[in-house]
Amino acid sequence: MTSTGRTHLVAGALALAASMANAQTAQTTPAALIAGFERTELPGGEHMGLAQIAYLVEFAPGWRAGPALYGAATGQRGGLFTWGAEAQKLWRFGARWQAVGGLYVGGGGGASAPVGGGLMLRPHADLLYGFDGWALGVSASQLRFPNGDIRSSQLGLVLSVDDRFGHGTPGVAWHGGEASWLRVDRLVFGGGSYAEQAPGADSLGVVSLRAEHDLGPVWIATAEAGAAVQGDGDGYAEFGAGLAALWPTPLPGLRVGGRTMLGLGGGGAVPTGGGIIGKAALLARWQVAGPWSLELEGGRVHAFSGGDLDSHYAMLSLGRSFGAPDAGAPAVETEFALAAQSYDAQRRDGSRRRLETIGLKISRAIDERWYVTGQAYGAVTGGAGAYSVGLVGLGARWPMGGGWRVGAEALAGAAGGGGVESQGGAIVQPKLWVGTDLGRHGRLQLGAGYIRSLRGELSAPLVELSWGVALGRP
């Protein structure tokens, strides 16, 4: 990573922590959901459509930062994904016009694109015209993989939707409901199988994590991520958003309906063409005990941008509801963190070389000791640019006094791509960590653990350094 990129990230992170350190009770901060599309040029004159999604929180007047994801949407590079952090400066002119300057730093790759180690930089300047609650405009950007062969300058379209990010001090009573699109009413974790990767090909075992936002008694907005854990598609990943509808039945606790999803997918030699995929399925949900539910889903997944993926699929899932935020209820601690990992990884060519990844982590407290966490990483060095990791799991922590704490995590998920020997994709990652507080909300954490493929040769100790912001969320 360049010194400029590190300077932007550190400055934005420290300012975010400082601005949030004064939050003693529940409050909302201006935020924006950003979506974009641009047509980039790869070596040899090949063109690829690149889609963007980001959620940015304003940490000082005119300054905002947050996580971002980029993925291939058209062309022949479906499965190229990077994720990381975006920082922006916003200027407003008159009642409607907005100008934006920003920098994205992330890691990843895929689809045999020449991304080198995987580090991606995207400086850009945008001009938008505002409407009531949203703005539309054009973006001029440079796309660069410093240790790869991709260098491209282009124009694109950008859409910004206003939001309010609700937060406060963990444990302090929440003073009212929250309407943010970032509110998660339910998490659903599942596993299943795509009947075939392509006509006549073998089946593909997948896992997925879906977040749901209730729009009413029937309709539900969804966002999900999935990855391959069995079969010959290690390295396959998908991300998307959709809509579900569930109606009650005469049987207690049982609701039935359906759902659709539109998103991006690819990697692991799964033929998704440019990368746009969609799903349509029937869904049955049974509320088995308190907030816990079981789901059975069956449907079809299809590639829309020139790929051959067209398969029936089935999923069995476990869901956990969190309920609507009530006035007076305590704000649950939720931590958002930017992390870097380093380890020696076995490669498919028989070698063993060090690689570094950067990633995003989200952790939500269950009680004072236990928490659940979801984590995603993409390679930035080591010649493994297509290598990606997704993990979910359970953690525990113990205070040591003076703002210090120690903890442990048991994680499982999927990894693949970049020539790393993770056959099938399924991995486990136990980890121990020690952390200290940096102010009221900022935290620094150093961890050591082990990553191991359940079927491949990947098996290595790792070290991790992360910086996070812990907030109270309803």
C-alpha positions in Angstrom: 0.0 0.0 0.0 1.3 3.4 -0.8 2.2 5.9 1.9 -0.6 8.2 0.6 -3.2 5.4 0.9 -2.0 4.6 4.5 -2.2 8.3 5.4 -5.8 8.7 4.1 -7.0 5.6 5.9 -5.3 6.4 9.3 -6.4 10.0 9.2 -10.0 9.0 8.4 -10.0 6.3 11.0 -8.7 8.6 13.8 -11.1 11.3 12.9 -14.0 8.9 13.0 -13.0 7.6 16.4 -12.6 11.2 17.7 -16.0 12.4 16.4 -17.8 9.4 17.9 -16.0 9.6 21.2 -18.5 12.2 22.4 -21.5 10.0 21.9 -23.0 9.5 25.3 -26.5 8.7 24.3 -28.3 7.6 21.2 -27.9 9.8 18.2 -27.9 9.6 14.4 -25.1 10.7 12.0 -25.6 11.6 8.3 -24.6 8.7 6.1 -25.0 7.7 2.4 -25.5 4.5 0.5 -23.4 4.8 -2.7 -23.8 2.7 -5.9 -21.9 3.2 -9.1 -21.0 1.7 -12.4 -18.1 2.3 -14.8 -16.5 0.6 -17.9 -12.8 -0.1 -17.3 -10.1 -1.2 -19.8 -7.9 -4.2 -19.1 -4.7 -5.1 -21.0 -5.2 -6.0 -24.6 -8.1 -3.7 -25.1 -10.5 -5.9 -23.1 -13.4 -4.0 -21.4 -15.1 -4.9 -18.1 -18.0 -3.3 -16.4 -17.3 -2.6 -12.7 -20.1 -2.1 -10.1 -19.6 -0.4 -6.7 -21.5 -0.4 -3.4 -20.4 1.5 -0.3 -21.9 2.7 3.0 -20.2 5.9 4.2 -20.7 7.7 7.5 -20.0 11.4 8.0 -17.3 11.6 10.8 -16.7 15.4 10.4 -18.5 18.1 8.4 -18.0 17.2 4.8 -15.9 14.1 5.5 -17.1 10.6 5.4 -15.7 7.0 5.3 -16.8 3.4 5.4 -16.7 0.0 3.8 -16.9 -0.6 0.0 -17.2 -3.5 -2.4 -16.4 -3.6 -6.1 -17.3 -6.4 -8.5 -17.3 -7.3 -12.2 -20.7 -6.9 -13.8 -20.1 -7.1 -17.6 -17.5 -8.5 -19.9 -15.9 -11.9 -19.2 -14.4 -11.4 -15.7 -17.3 -12.5 -13.5 -15.9 -13.3 -10.0 -13.5 -10.4 -9.8 -14.2 -8.8 -6.4 -12.4 -6.4 -4.1 -13.4 -5.0 -0.8 -11.9 -2.4 1.5 -12.4 1.2 2.7 -13.5 4.4 1.0 -12.8 7.9 2.3 -14.4 11.0 0.7 -14.6 14.8 1.0 -17.9 16.3 0.1 -18.6 19.9 -1.1 -22.1 21.4 -1.6 -22.8 24.2 -4.1 -26.2 25.9 -3.8 -29.2 23.8 -3.0 -28.6 20.9 -5.4 -25.0 20.5 -6.6 -22.4 18.2 -4.9 -18.7 17.7 -5.7 -16.9 14.7 -4.2 -13.2 13.7 -4.1 -12.3 10.3 -2.7 -9.9 7.4 -2.5 -10.7 3.7 -2.2 -8.1 1.2 -0.9 -9.0 -2.5 -1.1 -7.8 -6.0 -2.0 -9.0 -9.0 -4.0 -9.2 -10.0 -7.6 -10.4 -13.1 -9.5 -11.5 -14.4 -12.9 -7.8 -14.7 -14.0 -7.5 -10.9 -14.2 -4.0 -9.5 -14.0 -4.3 -8.0 -10.5 -0.9 -9.1 -9.2 -1.0 -9.3 -5.4 -4.5 -7.9 -5.4 -4.1 -4.4 -4.0 -6.5 -2.0 -5.6 -6.5 1.9 -5.5 -9.2 4.0 -7.0 -8.9 7.8 -6.6 -11.9 9.6 -8.1 -13.7 12.9 -8.5 -17.5 13.1 -8.8 -20.1 15.7 -9.7 -23.7 15.0 -8.6 -27.1 16.8 -8.8 -29.3 16.4 -5.7 -32.9 15.5 -5.5 -35.0 14.9 -2.3 -33.0 12.4 -0.4 -30.8 11.2 -3.3 -28.3 12.5 -5.9 -27.2 11.3 -9.3 -24.1 12.2 -11.2 -20.9 11.3 -13.0 -17.5 10.0 -11.7 -14.1 10.4 -13.2 -11.7 7.8 -11.8 -8.4 5.9 -12.1 -8.4 2.2 -11.4 -5.0 0.9 -10.5 -3.6 -2.4 -9.2 0.0 -1.3 -8.3 1.5 -4.8 -8.4 -0.5 -6.0 -11.3 -1.1 -4.9 -14.9 -4.4 -3.0 -14.7 -4.2 0.8 -15.2 -7.4 2.4 -16.5 -9.0 5.9 -16.5 -12.7 6.2 -17.1 -16.0 8.0 -16.6 -18.9 6.3 -14.8 -22.3 6.9 -13.2 -22.8 7.3 -9.4 -26.0 7.2 -7.3 -26.0 8.5 -3.7 -29.0 7.8 -1.3 -29.1 9.7 2.0 -29.4 7.7 5.2 -29.0 8.2 9.0 -26.6 6.0 10.9 -27.9 5.4 14.5 -25.3 4.9 17.3 -24.5 5.7 20.8 -22.6 4.4 23.8 -22.8 0.6 24.3 -25.1 -0.3 27.2 -26.8 3.1 27.4 -30.5 3.1 26.9 -31.7 3.7 23.3 -34.0 6.7 22.9 -36.3 5.7 20.1 -36.5 3.6 17.0 -34.1 3.5 14.1 -35.0 3.8 10.4 -31.6 3.3 8.9 -31.2 0.8 6.0 -28.3 -0.6 7.9 -30.6 -1.9 10.6 -30.5 -5.8 10.7 -33.7 -7.4 12.0 -32.6 -11.0 11.2 -29.5 -13.0 10.3 -29.8 -16.2 8.3 -26.9 -18.7 7.9 -27.4 -21.6 5.5 -25.8 -24.3 3.5 -26.9 -26.1 0.3 -26.0 -27.1 -3.2 -26.2 -25.8 -6.7 -27.2 -28.9 -8.8 -24.6 -28.1 -11.4 -22.1 -25.3 -12.1 -23.0 -25.5 -15.8 -25.0 -27.9 -18.0 -23.5 -31.3 -17.4 -21.1 -30.2 -14.7 -20.8 -31.4 -11.1 -22.7 -29.9 -8.2 -21.3 -27.1 -6.0 -21.7 -27.0 -2.2 -22.2 -23.4 -1.0 -22.7 -21.5 2.3 -24.4 -18.2 2.6 -25.1 -15.4 5.2 -28.2 -13.2 4.7 -29.1 -10.0 6.5 -32.8 -9.1 6.5 -34.6 -5.7 7.1 -38.3 -5.9 7.7 -40.4 -3.6 5.5 -43.7 -4.7 7.1 -45.6 -7.8 8.2 -45.0 -9.5 4.8 -42.2 -7.9 2.8 -38.5 -8.1 3.7 -35.4 -6.5 2.1 -32.4 -8.7 2.0 -28.6 -8.5 1.4 -26.5 -11.7 1.2 -23.1 -13.1 0.6 -22.2 -16.7 -0.3 -19.1 -18.9 -1.2 -18.2 -22.4 -2.4 -17.1 -24.9 0.2 -17.4 -28.2 -1.7 -16.8 -29.3 -5.2 -14.4 -27.9 -7.8 -15.5 -24.3 -7.4 -13.3 -23.1 -4.6 -12.9 -19.4 -5.1 -16.5 -18.9 -6.1 -18.2 -16.0 -4.3 -21.5 -14.1 -4.8 -23.0 -10.9 -3.3 -26.5 -9.5 -3.9 -29.6 -7.8 -2.6 -33.2 -8.8 -3.0 -36.8 -8.9 -1.8 -38.7 -11.6 0.1 -42.4 -12.1 1.0 -43.7 -14.5 3.7 -47.3 -15.1 4.6 -48.7 -16.9 7.7 -50.3 -20.4 7.5 -52.7 -22.2 9.7 -49.8 -24.1 11.2 -48.3 -22.3 14.3 -45.0 -20.5 13.5 -44.9 -21.5 9.8 -44.8 -18.9 7.0 -44.4 -19.6 3.3 -43.6 -17.4 0.3 -40.7 -16.7 -1.9 -37.7 -14.4 -2.6 -35.6 -13.0 -5.4 -32.0 -11.8 -5.5 -30.0 -9.9 -8.1 -26.2 -9.5 -7.7 -22.7 -10.4 -8.8 -21.0 -13.8 -8.7 -18.2 -15.8 -10.1 -14.7 -17.2 -9.6 -13.6 -20.8 -9.1 -14.2 -21.5 -12.8 -18.0 -21.2 -12.3 -19.2 -19.8 -15.7 -21.0 -16.6 -14.8 -19.8 -14.6 -17.8 -19.7 -10.9 -16.9 -20.8 -11.6 -13.4 -24.5 -10.6 -13.1 -26.5 -13.4 -11.4 -30.1 -13.7 -10.1 -32.0 -16.1 -7.9 -35.7 -16.9 -7.6 -37.0 -19.4 -5.0 -39.8 -20.7 -2.9 -39.3 -20.3 0.9 -40.7 -21.8 4.0 -39.8 -20.5 7.5 -40.6 -22.2 10.8 -40.2 -20.2 14.0 -39.0 -23.0 16.2 -38.1 -21.4 19.5 -38.1 -17.7 20.5 -36.0 -15.7 18.0 -34.7 -18.9 16.2 -36.1 -20.2 13.0 -35.4 -22.9 10.4 -35.8 -22.3 6.6 -36.1 -24.5 3.6 -35.5 -22.9 0.2 -35.6 -24.2 -3.3 -35.2 -22.3 -6.5 -33.0 -21.5 -9.5 -29.8 -19.5 -10.0 -29.0 -18.0 -13.4 -26.2 -15.9 -14.9 -27.5 -13.0 -17.0 -24.3 -11.6 -18.6 -23.1 -14.3 -21.0 -22.4 -17.1 -18.6 -23.6 -20.7 -18.6 -24.6 -21.0 -15.0 -28.2 -22.0 -14.9 -29.0 -24.4 -12.0 -31.6 -25.6 -9.6 -30.5 -25.2 -5.9 -31.7 -26.0 -2.4 -30.7 -24.5 0.9 -31.3 -25.3 4.6 -30.8 -22.4 6.9 -30.9 -21.3 10.6 -32.1 -17.8 11.3 -32.0 -15.5 14.4 -34.2 -12.5 14.8 -33.2 -9.4 16.8 -36.5 -7.6 16.9 -37.2 -3.9 16.4 -35.2 -1.4 18.5 -37.4 -0.2 21.4 -37.2 3.1 23.2 -35.4 2.6 26.5 -33.7 -0.7 25.5 -29.9 -0.9 26.0 -27.7 -0.3 22.9 -25.9 -3.5 22.1 -22.2 -3.2 21.4 -21.3 -3.6 17.7 -17.7 -3.2 16.5 -16.7 -2.4 12.9 -13.0 -3.0 12.1 -10.4 -2.8 9.4 -7.9 -5.7 9.6 -4.8 -7.1 8.0 -3.5 -10.7 8.2 -0.3 -12.3 7.1 0.7 -16.0 6.7 2.6 -18.5 4.5 0.1 -20.1 2.1 0.6 -23.4 0.2 0.1 -22.9 -3.5 -1.2 -25.3 -6.1 2.2 -25.3 -7.9 3.7 -26.9 -4.7 5.4 -23.7 -3.4 4.7 -22.0 -0.1 4.8 -18.2 -0.1 3.8 -15.4 2.3 0.7 -13.4 1.5 -1.0 -10.5 3.2 -4.8 -9.8 3.1 -6.9 -6.8 4.2 -10.4 -7.2 5.4 -13.5 -6.0 7.1 -14.9 -7.4 10.4 -18.3 -6.8 12.1 -18.9 -8.2 15.6 -22.1 -8.0 17.6 -22.2 -8.6 21.4 -24.5 -11.4 22.8 -23.7 -10.4 26.4 -20.7 -9.0 28.2 -18.5 -12.0 27.3 -19.8 -13.6 24.1 -20.1 -12.1 20.6 -20.8 -13.2 17.0 -18.6 -12.0 14.1 -18.5 -12.0 10.3 -15.3 -11.3 8.5 -14.1 -10.9 4.8 -10.6 -10.7 3.5 -8.9 -10.2 0.1 -5.2 -10.6 -0.8 -3.1 -7.6 -1.5 0.4 -9.1 -1.8 2.0 -12.5 -2.5 0.9 -12.9 -6.1 -2.5 -14.2 -5.0 -4.7 -11.4 -6.1 -7.8 -13.6 -6.6 -7.6 -15.1 -3.1 -10.5 -14.3 -0.9 -11.7 -15.4 2.5 -15.1 -15.2 4.2 -15.6 -16.3 7.9 -18.4 -16.4 10.5 -18.1 -17.6 14.1 -18.3 -17.1 17.8 -15.9 -15.2 20.1 -15.4 -14.6 23.8 -13.5 -11.8 25.7 -12.2 -11.1 29.2 -11.3 -7.7 30.6 -7.8 -7.3 32.1 -8.1 -3.8 33.5 -6.7 -0.5 32.2 -8.7 -0.8 29.0 -7.0 -4.1 28.0 -8.8 -7.3 27.2 -8.0 -10.7 25.8 -10.2 -13.0 23.7 -10.6 -16.0 21.5 -12.5 -16.8 18.3 -13.7 -20.0 16.6 -14.3 -19.2 12.9 -15.3 -21.2 9.9 -16.0 -20.3 6.3 -14.7 -20.4 2.8 -11.5 -19.5 1.0 -10.2 -19.9 -2.5 -8.7 -18.4 -5.6 -5.2 -16.9 -6.4 -3.6 -20.4 -6.8 -3.9 -21.1 -3.0 -4.4 -24.7 -2.2 -7.8 -24.7 -0.5 -9.5 -27.5 -2.3 -13.3 -27.3 -2.0 -13.0 -24.0 -0.2 -14.1 -25.0 3.4 -11.7 -23.6 6.1 -11.5 -23.2 9.9 -9.6 -20.4 11.7 -9.2 -20.4 15.5 -7.6 -17.3 16.9 -6.4 -15.7 20.2 -6.1 -11.9 20.6 -5.2 -9.1 22.9 -6.6 -5.6 22.5 -6.6 -2.1 24.1 -8.9 0.9 24.0 -7.9 4.0 22.0 -10.3 6.6 23.5 -13.9 5.8 24.1 -14.7 3.9 20.9 -11.5 3.2 19.1 -9.7 -0.2 19.6 -6.5 -1.7 18.5 -6.2 -5.5 18.5 -3.3 -8.0 17.8 -4.2 -11.6 17.2 -2.5 -14.9 16.4 -4.2 -18.0 15.0 -4.2 -20.8 12.5 -5.9 -21.1 9.1 -6.6 -24.6 7.8 -8.4 -26.0 4.7 -10.6 -29.0 5.5 -9.7 -30.7 2.2 -6.7 -28.9 0.7 -3.1 -28.4 1.8 -3.6 -24.8 3.1 -2.4 -25.0 6.8 -0.5 -22.1 8.4 -0.2 -20.0 11.5 -1.2 -16.3 11.0 -0.9 -12.9 12.7 -3.5 -10.2 12.5 -3.6 -6.5 13.3 -6.9 -4.7 13.4 -8.3 -1.2 14.2 -12.0 -0.9 15.1 -14.8 1.4 16.3 -17.1 0.0 18.9 -20.6 1.6 19.0 -23.9 1.0 20.6 -26.4 -0.3 18.1 -30.1 -1.2 18.9 
